[in-house]
Amino acid sequence: MLMLARTSDILVLAAPHTASTVKLLDRRVFDVLPEGACIINVSRGALVDEGALLHALDDGRLGGCVLDVFAVEPLPPDHPFWSHPRVLVSPHVSCVSDRFWERETSLIVENVGRYRTGRKLRNVVDRQAGY
């Protein structure tokens, strides 16, 4: 992660929440990002050390961040992210697109049919891997 961070003006985090990804973005990562870099988190809040992120934003090292997810959801009303000038908060909707519900419904209907006929389901979570 550190090698990638050193060359990333924009770092998009889209990874599963597993034991190995908790606080994947921490102070070490923020310290090596190019000055003015931007973080975008569309995965899970636990993957970002929010205290270290706030520090990097406050000291001007980061240009900003876009956060669709948070360690605590819903984000508490008094959380500094709400009023921080370098933070854009979105309401946990990064996965939704024009055809999201159509695709989601199609997958559910298909999996019900697979279940009823004893076939393997699509998109099954691997509990050991965590995703």
A tleap script that builds the chain and sets N, CA, C and O, in Angstrom:
source leaprc.protein.ff14SB
mol = sequence {
  NMET LEU MET LEU ALA ARG THR SER ASP ILE
  LEU VAL LEU ALA ALA PRO HIE THR ALA SER
  THR VAL LYS LEU LEU ASP ARG ARG VAL PHE
  ASP VAL LEU PRO GLU GLY ALA CYS ILE ILE
  ASN VAL SER ARG GLY ALA LEU VAL ASP GLU
  GLY ALA LEU LEU HIE ALA LEU ASP ASP GLY
  ARG LEU GLY GLY CYS VAL LEU ASP VAL PHE
  ALA VAL GLU PRO LEU PRO PRO ASP HIE PRO
  PHE TRP SER HIE PRO ARG VAL LEU VAL SER
  PRO HIE VAL SER CYS VAL SER ASP ARG PHE
  TRP GLU ARG GLU THR SER LEU ILE VAL GLU
  ASN VAL GLY ARG TYR ARG THR GLY ARG LYS
  LEU ARG ASN VAL VAL ASP ARG GLN ALA GLY
  CTYR
}
set mol.1.N position { 0.822 -1.198 0.000 }
set mol.1.CA position { 0.000 0.000 0.000 }
set mol.1.C position { 0.862 1.257 0.000 }
set mol.1.O position { 0.526 2.238 -0.663 }
set mol.2.N position { 1.965 1.235 0.733 }
set mol.2.CA position { 2.804 2.431 0.816 }
set mol.2.C position { 3.386 2.801 -0.541 }
set mol.2.O position { 3.448 3.980 -0.889 }
set mol.3.N position { 3.813 1.800 -1.314 }
set mol.3.CA position { 4.381 2.076 -2.626 }
set mol.3.C position { 3.328 2.704 -3.546 }
set mol.3.O position { 3.620 3.651 -4.277 }
set mol.4.N position { 2.118 2.177 -3.504 }
set mol.4.CA position { 1.028 2.737 -4.300 }
set mol.4.C position { 0.721 4.162 -3.845 }
set mol.4.O position { 0.528 5.052 -4.672 }
set mol.5.N position { 0.676 4.373 -2.556 }
set mol.5.CA position { 0.327 5.689 -2.010 }
set mol.5.C position { 1.328 6.761 -2.437 }
set mol.5.O position { 0.941 7.901 -2.691 }
set mol.6.N position { 2.595 6.410 -2.516 }
set mol.6.CA position { 3.629 7.397 -2.877 }
set mol.6.C position { 3.378 8.047 -4.237 }
set mol.6.O position { 3.823 9.169 -4.476 }
set mol.7.N position { 2.681 7.362 -5.115 }
set mol.7.CA position { 2.482 7.864 -6.480 }
set mol.7.C position { 1.021 8.152 -6.792 }
set mol.7.O position { 0.654 8.263 -7.962 }
set mol.8.N position { 0.182 8.276 -5.773 }
set mol.8.CA position { -1.258 8.447 -5.995 }
set mol.8.C position { -1.726 9.840 -5.614 }
set mol.8.O position { -1.735 10.205 -4.439 }
set mol.9.N position { -2.112 10.609 -6.613 }
set mol.9.CA position { -2.729 11.906 -6.326 }
set mol.9.C position { -4.167 11.720 -5.856 }
set mol.9.O position { -4.690 12.517 -5.077 }
set mol.10.N position { -4.795 10.653 -6.346 }
set mol.10.CA position { -6.141 10.278 -5.909 }
set mol.10.C position { -6.102 8.800 -5.561 }
set mol.10.O position { -5.749 7.968 -6.396 }
set mol.11.N position { -6.462 8.477 -4.335 }
set mol.11.CA position { -6.443 7.088 -3.873 }
set mol.11.C position { -7.877 6.661 -3.566 }
set mol.11.O position { -8.499 7.157 -2.626 }
set mol.12.N position { -8.390 5.732 -4.376 }
set mol.12.CA position { -9.752 5.237 -4.204 }
set mol.12.C position { -9.691 3.915 -3.471 }
set mol.12.O position { -9.017 2.982 -3.909 }
set mol.13.N position { -10.386 3.836 -2.369 }
set mol.13.CA position { -10.427 2.628 -1.552 }
set mol.13.C position { -11.726 1.889 -1.825 }
set mol.13.O position { -12.812 2.365 -1.496 }
set mol.14.N position { -11.592 0.706 -2.439 }
set mol.14.CA position { -12.751 -0.135 -2.758 }
set mol.14.C position { -12.355 -1.575 -2.453 }
set mol.14.O position { -12.125 -2.373 -3.362 }
set mol.15.N position { -12.279 -1.895 -1.174 }
set mol.15.CA position { -11.808 -3.205 -0.727 }
set mol.15.C position { -12.771 -3.755 0.315 }
set mol.15.O position { -13.512 -2.994 0.937 }
set mol.16.N position { -12.768 -5.065 0.511 }
set mol.16.CA position { -13.658 -5.645 1.521 }
set mol.16.C position { -13.145 -5.391 2.936 }
set mol.16.O position { -11.958 -5.138 3.139 }
set mol.17.N position { -14.043 -5.459 3.902 }
set mol.17.CA position { -13.667 -5.343 5.318 }
set mol.17.C position { -13.298 -6.729 5.819 }
set mol.17.O position { -14.162 -7.580 6.030 }
set mol.18.N position { -12.001 -6.941 6.005 }
set mol.18.CA position { -11.495 -8.197 6.551 }
set mol.18.C position { -10.513 -7.858 7.666 }
set mol.18.O position { -10.194 -6.690 7.883 }
set mol.19.N position { -10.041 -8.869 8.365 }
set mol.19.CA position { -9.064 -8.638 9.438 }
set mol.19.C position { -7.812 -7.947 8.899 }
set mol.19.O position { -7.193 -7.149 9.604 }
set mol.20.N position { -7.442 -8.246 7.669 }
set mol.20.CA position { -6.207 -7.666 7.123 }
set mol.20.C position { -6.400 -6.278 6.510 }
set mol.20.O position { -5.420 -5.632 6.141 }
set mol.21.N position { -7.649 -5.809 6.394 }
set mol.21.CA position { -7.857 -4.482 5.811 }
set mol.21.C position { -8.293 -3.426 6.822 }
set mol.21.O position { -8.452 -2.262 6.453 }
set mol.22.N position { -8.488 -3.794 8.073 }
set mol.22.CA position { -8.874 -2.812 9.096 }
set mol.22.C position { -7.763 -1.773 9.205 }
set mol.22.O position { -6.590 -2.109 9.371 }
set mol.23.N position { -8.156 -0.506 9.110 }
set mol.23.CA position { -7.226 0.633 9.149 }
set mol.23.C position { -6.108 0.489 8.122 }
set mol.23.O position { -4.952 0.818 8.389 }
set mol.24.N position { -6.473 -0.006 6.948 }
set mol.24.CA position { -5.534 -0.122 5.840 }
set mol.24.C position { -4.935 1.234 5.496 }
set mol.24.O position { -3.745 1.346 5.200 }
set mol.25.N position { -5.783 2.271 5.539 }
set mol.25.CA position { -5.280 3.625 5.346 }
set mol.25.C position { -5.073 4.233 6.724 }
set mol.25.O position { -6.022 4.544 7.444 }
set mol.26.N position { -3.811 4.389 7.061 }
set mol.26.CA position { -3.457 4.918 8.376 }
set mol.26.C position { -2.440 6.043 8.214 }
set mol.26.O position { -2.178 6.490 7.097 }
set mol.27.N position { -1.881 6.489 9.296 }
set mol.27.CA position { -0.945 7.620 9.263 }
set mol.27.C position { 0.236 7.358 8.337 }
set mol.27.O position { 0.692 8.263 7.640 }
set mol.28.N position { 0.736 6.116 8.328 }
set mol.28.CA position { 1.873 5.802 7.450 }
set mol.28.C position { 1.515 6.062 5.991 }
set mol.28.O position { 2.323 6.594 5.231 }
set mol.29.N position { 0.306 5.687 5.610 }
set mol.29.CA position { -0.146 5.910 4.228 }
set mol.29.C position { -0.319 7.401 3.963 }
set mol.29.O position { 0.149 7.909 2.944 }
set mol.30.N position { -0.987 8.104 4.874 }
set mol.30.CA position { -1.223 9.535 4.674 }
set mol.30.C position { 0.095 10.307 4.603 }
set mol.30.O position { 0.191 11.296 3.877 }
set mol.31.N position { 1.099 9.871 5.340 }
set mol.31.CA position { 2.387 10.560 5.351 }
set mol.31.C position { 3.150 10.437 4.040 }
set mol.31.O position { 3.969 11.300 3.724 }
set mol.32.N position { 2.897 9.374 3.266 }
set mol.32.CA position { 3.650 9.199 2.023 }
set mol.32.C position { 2.874 9.638 0.780 }
set mol.32.O position { 3.448 9.716 -0.307 }
set mol.33.N position { 1.589 9.923 0.924 }
set mol.33.CA position { 0.828 10.432 -0.216 }
set mol.33.C position { 1.414 11.769 -0.666 }
set mol.33.O position { 1.901 12.534 0.166 }
set mol.34.N position { 1.377 12.061 -1.957 }
set mol.34.CA position { 1.828 13.378 -2.412 }
set mol.34.C position { 1.004 14.486 -1.756 }
set mol.34.O position { -0.189 14.319 -1.504 }
set mol.35.N position { 1.639 15.589 -1.491 }
set mol.35.CA position { 0.925 16.712 -0.888 }
set mol.35.C position { -0.254 17.104 -1.776 }
set mol.35.O position { -0.117 17.217 -2.994 }
set mol.36.N position { -1.410 17.309 -1.150 }
set mol.36.CA position { -2.612 17.686 -1.881 }
set mol.36.C position { -3.415 16.506 -2.411 }
set mol.36.O position { -4.428 16.699 -3.083 }
set mol.37.N position { -2.974 15.292 -2.116 }
set mol.37.CA position { -3.682 14.097 -2.599 }
set mol.37.C position { -5.100 14.052 -2.042 }
set mol.37.O position { -5.419 14.704 -1.048 }
set mol.38.N position { -5.935 13.269 -2.706 }
set mol.38.CA position { -7.333 13.108 -2.305 }
set mol.38.C position { -7.626 11.631 -2.049 }
set mol.38.O position { -7.193 10.764 -2.808 }
set mol.39.N position { -8.358 11.357 -0.982 }
set mol.39.CA position { -8.781 10.002 -0.626 }
set mol.39.C position { -10.271 9.863 -0.942 }
set mol.39.O position { -11.060 10.759 -0.643 }
set mol.40.N position { -10.647 8.747 -1.542 }
set mol.40.CA position { -12.059 8.436 -1.777 }
set mol.40.C position { -12.309 7.055 -1.193 }
set mol.40.O position { -11.679 6.081 -1.606 }
set mol.41.N position { -13.225 6.963 -0.234 }
set mol.41.CA position { -13.546 5.667 0.369 }
set mol.41.C position { -14.975 5.280 0.038 }
set mol.41.O position { -15.935 5.890 0.510 }
set mol.42.N position { -15.090 4.227 -0.806 }
set mol.42.CA position { -16.405 3.706 -1.179 }
set mol.42.C position { -16.567 2.262 -0.733 }
set mol.42.O position { -17.417 1.540 -1.256 }
set mol.43.N position { -15.757 1.835 0.231 }
set mol.43.CA position { -15.812 0.433 0.657 }
set mol.43.C position { -16.450 0.303 2.031 }
set mol.43.O position { -17.669 0.180 2.143 }
set mol.44.N position { -15.643 0.329 3.062 }
set mol.44.CA position { -16.114 0.200 4.441 }
set mol.44.C position { -15.352 1.191 5.316 }
set mol.44.O position { -14.164 1.435 5.104 }
set mol.45.N position { -16.046 1.755 6.297 }
set mol.45.CA position { -15.438 2.760 7.159 }
set mol.45.C position { -14.279 2.258 7.984 }
set mol.45.O position { -13.351 3.018 8.259 }
set mol.46.N position { -14.304 0.999 8.387 }
set mol.46.CA position { -13.255 0.447 9.248 }
set mol.46.C position { -11.897 0.387 8.562 }
set mol.46.O position { -10.884 0.161 9.225 }
set mol.47.N position { -11.858 0.584 7.254 }
set mol.47.CA position { -10.593 0.499 6.524 }
set mol.47.C position { -9.758 1.762 6.645 }
set mol.47.O position { -8.595 1.779 6.242 }
set mol.48.N position { -10.338 2.815 7.194 }
set mol.48.CA position { -9.635 4.088 7.328 }
set mol.48.C position { -9.489 4.452 8.805 }
set mol.48.O position { -10.459 4.410 9.562 }
set mol.49.N position { -8.283 4.806 9.200 }
set mol.49.CA position { -8.052 5.343 10.540 }
set mol.49.C position { -8.539 6.789 10.497 }
set mol.49.O position { -7.818 7.680 10.047 }
set mol.50.N position { -9.751 7.015 10.962 }
set mol.50.CA position { -10.379 8.326 10.828 }
set mol.50.C position { -9.647 9.416 11.600 }
set mol.50.O position { -9.615 10.566 11.164 }
set mol.51.N position { -9.058 9.069 12.742 }
set mol.51.CA position { -8.286 10.051 13.496 }
set mol.51.C position { -7.067 10.503 12.715 }
set mol.51.O position { -6.773 11.697 12.662 }
set mol.52.N position { -6.359 9.571 12.113 }
set mol.52.CA position { -5.189 9.901 11.301 }
set mol.52.C position { -5.601 10.688 10.057 }
set mol.52.O position { -4.885 11.587 9.616 }
set mol.53.N position { -6.756 10.341 9.501 }
set mol.53.CA position { -7.257 11.075 8.332 }
set mol.53.C position { -7.551 12.528 8.704 }
set mol.53.O position { -7.160 13.445 7.982 }
set mol.54.N position { -8.232 12.738 9.816 }
set mol.54.CA position { -8.523 14.110 10.256 }
set mol.54.C position { -7.242 14.894 10.491 }
set mol.54.O position { -7.158 16.071 10.140 }
set mol.55.N position { -6.247 14.250 11.083 }
set mol.55.CA position { -4.959 14.913 11.313 }
set mol.55.C position { -4.324 15.331 9.985 }
set mol.55.O position { -3.847 16.458 9.850 }
set mol.56.N position { -4.320 14.424 9.006 }
set mol.56.CA position { -3.723 14.721 7.696 }
set mol.56.C position { -4.488 15.836 6.976 }
set mol.56.O position { -3.891 16.636 6.256 }
set mol.57.N position { -5.800 15.884 7.171 }
set mol.57.CA position { -6.602 16.963 6.580 }
set mol.57.C position { -6.343 18.288 7.277 }
set mol.57.O position { -6.185 19.322 6.628 }
set mol.58.N position { -6.299 18.251 8.613 }
set mol.58.CA position { -6.107 19.476 9.395 }
set mol.58.C position { -4.742 20.103 9.175 }
set mol.58.O position { -4.614 21.328 9.173 }
set mol.59.N position { -3.719 19.276 8.990 }
set mol.59.CA position { -2.390 19.853 8.802 }
set mol.59.C position { -2.130 20.256 7.350 }
set mol.59.O position { -1.039 20.721 7.018 }
set mol.60.N position { -3.132 20.079 6.488 }
set mol.60.CA position { -3.026 20.522 5.101 }
set mol.60.C position { -2.311 19.562 4.179 }
set mol.60.O position { -2.149 19.847 2.993 }
set mol.61.N position { -1.884 18.435 4.701 }
set mol.61.CA position { -1.151 17.467 3.875 }
set mol.61.C position { -2.047 16.914 2.766 }
set mol.61.O position { -1.618 16.804 1.617 }
set mol.62.N position { -3.288 16.568 3.108 }
set mol.62.CA position { -4.233 16.058 2.119 }
set mol.62.C position { -5.058 17.207 1.551 }
set mol.62.O position { -5.427 18.143 2.260 }
set mol.63.N position { -5.334 17.110 0.268 }
set mol.63.CA position { -6.169 18.118 -0.359 }
set mol.63.C position { -7.630 17.953 0.007 }
set mol.63.O position { -8.389 18.921 0.050 }
set mol.64.N position { -8.015 16.707 0.270 }
set mol.64.CA position { -9.392 16.461 0.643 }
set mol.64.C position { -9.735 14.995 0.587 }
set mol.64.O position { -8.894 14.152 0.278 }
set mol.65.N position { -10.998 14.701 0.895 }
set mol.65.CA position { -11.456 13.325 0.831 }
set mol.65.C position { -12.957 13.294 0.565 }
set mol.65.O position { -13.698 14.220 0.895 }
set mol.66.N position { -13.362 12.199 -0.040 }
set mol.66.CA position { -14.776 11.912 -0.272 }
set mol.66.C position { -15.069 10.624 0.479 }
set mol.66.O position { -14.434 9.599 0.232 }
set mol.67.N position { -16.019 10.671 1.386 }
set mol.67.CA position { -16.320 9.527 2.235 }
set mol.67.C position { -17.773 9.116 2.081 }
set mol.67.O position { -18.693 9.888 2.352 }
set mol.68.N position { -17.954 7.884 1.640 }
set mol.68.CA position { -19.292 7.319 1.481 }
set mol.68.C position { -19.630 6.389 2.638 }
set mol.68.O position { -20.784 5.997 2.814 }
set mol.69.N position { -18.613 6.039 3.427 }
set mol.69.CA position { -18.760 5.100 4.542 }
set mol.69.C position { -17.925 5.589 5.715 }
set mol.69.O position { -16.979 6.357 5.544 }
set mol.70.N position { -18.293 5.128 6.920 }
set mol.70.CA position { -17.651 5.609 8.136 }
set mol.70.C position { -17.512 4.485 9.140 }
set mol.70.O position { -18.214 3.477 9.053 }
set mol.71.N position { -16.613 4.651 10.089 }
set mol.71.CA position { -16.420 3.641 11.132 }
set mol.71.C position { -17.706 3.446 11.925 }
set mol.71.O position { -18.050 2.321 12.288 }
set mol.72.N position { -18.411 4.531 12.193 }
set mol.72.CA position { -19.701 4.473 12.886 }
set mol.72.C position { -20.748 5.032 11.929 }
set mol.72.O position { -20.627 6.157 11.444 }
set mol.73.N position { -21.768 4.237 11.668 }
set mol.73.CA position { -22.851 4.677 10.791 }
set mol.73.C position { -24.187 4.517 11.507 }
set mol.73.O position { -24.416 3.495 12.155 }
set mol.74.N position { -25.058 5.489 11.405 }
set mol.74.CA position { -24.830 6.731 10.685 }
set mol.74.C position { -23.791 7.594 11.382 }
set mol.74.O position { -23.568 7.479 12.587 }
set mol.75.N position { -23.167 8.451 10.609 }
set mol.75.CA position { -22.155 9.355 11.145 }
set mol.75.C position { -22.805 10.270 12.181 }
set mol.75.O position { -23.788 10.947 11.882 }
set mol.76.N position { -22.259 10.292 13.400 }
set mol.76.CA position { -22.868 11.126 14.449 }
set mol.76.C position { -22.967 12.598 14.024 }
set mol.76.O position { -22.084 13.103 13.332 }
set mol.77.N position { -24.033 13.278 14.435 }
set mol.77.CA position { -24.257 14.671 14.019 }
set mol.77.C position { -23.129 15.627 14.398 }
set mol.77.O position { -22.928 16.640 13.728 }
set mol.78.N position { -22.392 15.317 15.464 }
set mol.78.CA position { -21.327 16.217 15.903 }
set mol.78.C position { -19.945 15.815 15.371 }
set mol.78.O position { -18.937 16.381 15.794 }
set mol.79.N position { -19.890 14.855 14.459 }
set mol.79.CA position { -18.601 14.400 13.939 }
set mol.79.C position { -17.949 15.507 13.107 }
set mol.79.O position { -18.633 16.189 12.343 }
set mol.80.N position { -16.635 15.692 13.248 }
set mol.80.CA position { -15.930 16.754 12.509 }
set mol.80.C position { -16.011 16.625 10.987 }
set mol.80.O position { -15.838 17.623 10.286 }
set mol.81.N position { -16.265 15.441 10.464 }
set mol.81.CA position { -16.356 15.297 9.006 }
set mol.81.C position { -17.468 16.168 8.418 }
set mol.81.O position { -17.334 16.678 7.306 }
set mol.82.N position { -18.573 16.339 9.167 }
set mol.82.CA position { -19.701 17.104 8.645 }
set mol.82.C position { -19.323 18.543 8.280 }
set mol.82.O position { -19.810 19.080 7.285 }
set mol.83.N position { -18.472 19.152 9.070 }
set mol.83.CA position { -18.164 20.572 8.852 }
set mol.83.C position { -16.759 20.823 8.321 }
set mol.83.O position { -16.373 21.976 8.124 }
set mol.84.N position { -15.998 19.779 8.089 }
set mol.84.CA position { -14.619 19.971 7.623 }
set mol.84.C position { -14.622 20.475 6.181 }
set mol.84.O position { -15.293 19.899 5.325 }
set mol.85.N position { -13.878 21.546 5.909 }
set mol.85.CA position { -13.881 22.124 4.558 }
set mol.85.C position { -13.242 21.225 3.487 }
set mol.85.O position { -13.433 21.457 2.293 }
set mol.86.N position { -12.503 20.225 3.899 }
set mol.86.CA position { -11.849 19.330 2.930 }
set mol.86.C position { -12.519 17.960 2.841 }
set mol.86.O position { -11.947 17.027 2.277 }
set mol.87.N position { -13.720 17.831 3.390 }
set mol.87.CA position { -14.409 16.540 3.397 }
set mol.87.C position { -15.753 16.675 2.679 }
set mol.87.O position { -16.537 17.583 2.952 }
set mol.88.N position { -15.991 15.750 1.760 }
set mol.88.CA position { -17.295 15.633 1.122 }
set mol.88.C position { -17.916 14.334 1.616 }
set mol.88.O position { -17.369 13.252 1.400 }
set mol.89.N position { -19.053 14.447 2.277 }
set mol.89.CA position { -19.761 13.289 2.843 }
set mol.89.C position { -20.882 12.904 1.888 }
set mol.89.O position { -21.667 13.751 1.459 }
set mol.90.N position { -20.949 11.613 1.560 }
set mol.90.CA position { -22.089 11.113 0.780 }
set mol.90.C position { -22.803 10.043 1.613 }
set mol.90.O position { -22.189 9.435 2.489 }
set mol.91.N position { -24.082 9.811 1.349 }
set mol.91.CA position { -24.903 8.966 2.230 }
set mol.91.C position { -24.870 7.465 1.927 }
set mol.91.O position { -25.919 6.836 1.787 }
set mol.92.N position { -23.679 6.898 1.828 }
set mol.92.CA position { -23.498 5.454 1.617 }
set mol.92.C position { -24.309 4.966 0.408 }
set mol.92.O position { -25.083 4.013 0.495 }
set mol.93.N position { -24.105 5.650 -0.712 }
set mol.93.CA position { -24.832 5.301 -1.931 }
set mol.93.C position { -23.906 5.127 -3.143 }
set mol.93.O position { -24.370 5.157 -4.283 }
set mol.94.N position { -22.624 4.947 -2.905 }
set mol.94.CA position { -21.688 4.881 -4.033 }
set mol.94.C position { -21.944 3.700 -4.958 }
set mol.94.O position { -21.550 3.739 -6.124 }
set mol.95.N position { -22.588 2.662 -4.469 }
set mol.95.CA position { -22.839 1.482 -5.309 }
set mol.95.C position { -24.057 1.649 -6.196 }
set mol.95.O position { -24.258 0.856 -7.116 }
set mol.96.N position { -24.861 2.647 -5.947 }
set mol.96.CA position { -26.116 2.792 -6.675 }
set mol.96.C position { -25.884 3.533 -7.998 }
set mol.96.O position { -25.315 4.625 -8.027 }
set mol.97.N position { -26.335 2.915 -9.080 }
set mol.97.CA position { -26.270 3.528 -10.398 }
set mol.97.C position { -27.659 3.448 -11.027 }
set mol.97.O position { -28.608 2.994 -10.388 }
set mol.98.N position { -27.776 3.887 -12.272 }
set mol.98.CA position { -29.080 3.886 -12.936 }
set mol.98.C position { -29.729 2.505 -12.973 }
set mol.98.O position { -30.950 2.385 -12.868 }
set mol.99.N position { -28.909 1.464 -13.123 }
set mol.99.CA position { -29.463 0.117 -13.266 }
set mol.99.C position { -29.228 -0.761 -12.041 }
set mol.99.O position { -29.432 -1.973 -12.110 }
set mol.100.N position { -28.809 -0.185 -10.937 }
set mol.100.CA position { -28.463 -0.975 -9.752 }
set mol.100.C position { -29.610 -1.874 -9.307 }
set mol.100.O position { -29.425 -3.080 -9.150 }
set mol.101.N position { -30.794 -1.298 -9.101 }
set mol.101.CA position { -31.906 -2.082 -8.554 }
set mol.101.C position { -32.374 -3.142 -9.548 }
set mol.101.O position { -32.805 -4.222 -9.144 }
set mol.102.N position { -32.294 -2.843 -10.829 }
set mol.102.CA position { -32.633 -3.837 -11.850 }
set mol.102.C position { -31.673 -5.030 -11.773 }
set mol.102.O position { -32.111 -6.180 -11.806 }
set mol.103.N position { -30.370 -4.761 -11.670 }
set mol.103.CA position { -29.379 -5.837 -11.566 }
set mol.103.C position { -29.528 -6.587 -10.252 }
set mol.103.O position { -29.426 -7.814 -10.224 }
set mol.104.N position { -29.767 -5.868 -9.169 }
set mol.104.CA position { -29.927 -6.487 -7.848 }
set mol.104.C position { -31.140 -7.422 -7.832 }
set mol.104.O position { -31.049 -8.559 -7.369 }
set mol.105.N position { -32.249 -6.945 -8.331 }
set mol.105.CA position { -33.464 -7.755 -8.381 }
set mol.105.C position { -33.260 -8.985 -9.259 }
set mol.105.O position { -33.701 -10.080 -8.912 }
set mol.106.N position { -32.600 -8.806 -10.384 }
set mol.106.CA position { -32.335 -9.928 -11.296 }
set mol.106.C position { -31.493 -10.999 -10.606 }
set mol.106.O position { -31.759 -12.192 -10.752 }
set mol.107.N position { -30.486 -10.576 -9.858 }
set mol.107.CA position { -29.632 -11.527 -9.134 }
set mol.107.C position { -30.446 -12.281 -8.076 }
set mol.107.O position { -30.305 -13.496 -7.940 }
set mol.108.N position { -31.281 -11.579 -7.341 }
set mol.108.CA position { -32.106 -12.218 -6.309 }
set mol.108.C position { -33.043 -13.241 -6.928 }
set mol.108.O position { -33.150 -14.366 -6.441 }
set mol.109.N position { -33.721 -12.853 -8.001 }
set mol.109.CA position { -34.650 -13.772 -8.667 }
set mol.109.C position { -33.894 -14.991 -9.191 }
set mol.109.O position { -34.352 -16.123 -9.035 }
set mol.110.N position { -32.728 -14.758 -9.815 }
set mol.110.CA position { -31.931 -15.880 -10.318 }
set mol.110.C position { -31.506 -16.810 -9.188 }
set mol.110.O position { -31.587 -18.030 -9.328 }
set mol.111.N position { -31.056 -16.247 -8.070 }
set mol.111.CA position { -30.606 -17.081 -6.948 }
set mol.111.C position { -31.759 -17.851 -6.303 }
set mol.111.O position { -31.557 -18.971 -5.834 }
set mol.112.N position { -32.941 -17.286 -6.269 }
set mol.112.CA position { -34.099 -18.037 -5.758 }
set mol.112.C position { -34.333 -19.249 -6.651 }
set mol.112.O position { -34.558 -20.352 -6.155 }
set mol.113.N position { -34.279 -19.050 -7.948 }
set mol.113.CA position { -34.437 -20.162 -8.879 }
set mol.113.C position { -33.339 -21.204 -8.720 }
set mol.113.O position { -33.616 -22.403 -8.764 }
set mol.114.N position { -32.104 -20.768 -8.535 }
set mol.114.CA position { -30.990 -21.690 -8.326 }
set mol.114.C position { -31.184 -22.478 -7.032 }
set mol.114.O position { -30.959 -23.687 -6.993 }
set mol.115.N position { -31.600 -21.786 -5.980 }
set mol.115.CA position { -31.817 -22.438 -4.686 }
set mol.115.C position { -32.899 -23.514 -4.806 }
set mol.115.O position { -32.742 -24.626 -4.302 }
set mol.116.N position { -33.985 -23.168 -5.473 }
set mol.116.CA position { -35.106 -24.102 -5.606 }
set mol.116.C position { -34.737 -25.353 -6.406 }
set mol.116.O position { -35.339 -26.410 -6.217 }
set mol.117.N position { -33.740 -25.238 -7.308 }
set mol.117.CA position { -33.350 -26.386 -8.129 }
set mol.117.C position { -32.044 -27.022 -7.658 }
set mol.117.O position { -31.505 -27.907 -8.322 }
set mol.118.N position { -31.537 -26.565 -6.506 }
set mol.118.CA position { -30.332 -27.173 -5.936 }
set mol.118.C position { -29.038 -26.783 -6.620 }
set mol.118.O position { -28.013 -27.432 -6.414 }
set mol.119.N position { -29.066 -25.734 -7.430 }
set mol.119.CA position { -27.830 -25.281 -8.094 }
set mol.119.C position { -27.062 -24.305 -7.211 }
set mol.119.O position { -27.615 -23.705 -6.289 }
set mol.120.N position { -25.790 -24.162 -7.513 }
set mol.120.CA position { -24.911 -23.256 -6.772 }
set mol.120.C position { -25.390 -21.809 -6.963 }
set mol.120.O position { -25.701 -21.392 -8.078 }
set mol.121.N position { -25.443 -21.055 -5.861 }
set mol.121.CA position { -25.867 -19.661 -5.916 }
set mol.121.C position { -24.748 -18.783 -6.464 }
set mol.121.O position { -23.569 -19.123 -6.364 }
set mol.122.N position { -25.127 -17.670 -7.034 }
set mol.122.CA position { -24.156 -16.680 -7.515 }
set mol.122.C position { -23.821 -15.701 -6.392 }
set mol.122.O position { -24.659 -15.400 -5.543 }
set mol.123.N position { -22.591 -15.214 -6.404 }
set mol.123.CA position { -22.129 -14.163 -5.477 }
set mol.123.C position { -22.197 -14.575 -4.012 }
set mol.123.O position { -22.570 -13.773 -3.156 }
set mol.124.N position { -21.844 -15.806 -3.724 }
set mol.124.CA position { -21.854 -16.300 -2.349 }
set mol.124.C position { -20.606 -15.770 -1.632 }
set mol.124.O position { -19.505 -15.788 -2.183 }
set mol.125.N position { -20.795 -15.305 -0.415 }
set mol.125.CA position { -19.686 -14.808 0.391 }
set mol.125.C position { -18.853 -15.982 0.902 }
set mol.125.O position { -19.386 -16.951 1.442 }
set mol.126.N position { -17.534 -15.875 0.719 }
set mol.126.CA position { -16.592 -16.849 1.265 }
set mol.126.C position { -16.313 -16.415 2.702 }
set mol.126.O position { -15.570 -15.460 2.928 }
set mol.127.N position { -16.896 -17.100 3.658 }
set mol.127.CA position { -16.794 -16.684 5.067 }
set mol.127.C position { -15.354 -16.662 5.565 }
set mol.127.O position { -15.017 -15.841 6.418 }
set mol.128.N position { -14.492 -17.547 5.054 }
set mol.128.CA position { -13.086 -17.542 5.479 }
set mol.128.C position { -12.367 -16.305 4.950 }
set mol.128.O position { -11.614 -15.662 5.682 }
set mol.129.N position { -12.595 -15.975 3.694 }
set mol.129.CA position { -11.950 -14.795 3.099 }
set mol.129.C position { -12.577 -13.512 3.631 }
set mol.129.O position { -11.902 -12.488 3.742 }
set mol.130.N position { -13.864 -13.563 3.960 }
set mol.130.CA position { -14.550 -12.386 4.472 }
set mol.130.C position { -15.227 -11.563 3.405 }
set mol.130.O position { -15.693 -10.456 3.676 }
set mol.131.N position { -15.288 -12.083 2.197 }
set mol.131.CA position { -15.965 -11.354 1.117 }
set mol.131.C position { -16.436 -12.314 0.045 }
set mol.131.O position { -17.028 -11.889 -0.947 }
savepdb mol mol.pdb
quit
